[in-house]
Amino acid sequence: MHKQFTFVDLTHTITTSIPAWQGTDSFSTNIIRDYHQGHRTQQFNIGSNTGTHLDAPAHFDQHAPMIDDIQLDKLIVPACVIDVSSKASEDYRISVDDIAAFEKQHGQIPAECLVIGNTGWHRHWIEPKKYRNLDPHNVMHFPGFSLEAAKLLLQRDIVGIAIDTLSPDGADTTFPVHKIILGAGKYIIENIANIEKLPPTGAYVIALPLKIHDAVEAPMRIIGLVPK
């Protein structure tokens, strides 16, 4: 397979200093047995929304599918990348016009694909203060998707959306994009990395969250496969 594809790691490495929605440490690790005892064993304490992670439909609806209900054929899919990185400001929302411009150049977004928004915000990942971008009123500012764009993408019958920020809603805590995407039985991936290495179309993703029973969110490993 390595002769057919270039592999792209779309996952941020989890460390104890990565940015998090809640602004607190979302990951810690303890050594419970070490090499002088024969081998090293660690214990992790990790939030469900730590790093690159997936939101299941159940995130906003207790009767909707959980992480472990999502079938593999929805997680191994083609990807379309809408690149607005050259113009996205801290409060930018990917718009219907952005989708129209993408489709004019690359054709209509096909069903059963993952639509990834490249806002360029991932460049701030190593600086948590910039990534969270708090204003004087303690409100975060970062790009996302508009509600109208999310509605259009649902008409295209996508499997879900992904974005290189903490949320596709920006800092809107009424979460309209979450509610409409998850409410349609789709999923959301947040804090995706290295998306500038994917072409607009033609690549595939393997997006695997930790398979935890009754989880509504889970950290994940997601990789891109770009045909050579």
Secondary structure, DSSP 8 states (H G I E B T S, - for coil): -TTTEEEEE-B----TT---TTSS--EEEEEEE-GGGTS-EEEEEE-TT-SSEEE-GGGS-TTS--GGGS-GGGTEEEEEEEE-TTT--TT-EE-HHHHHHHHHHH-S--TT-EEEEE-SGGGGTT-HHHHH-B-TTS-B---EE-HHHHHHHHHTT-SEEEESSS-TTTT-TT-HHHHHHHHTT-EEEESB--GGGS-SSSEEEEEEE---TT-SEEEEEEEEEEE-
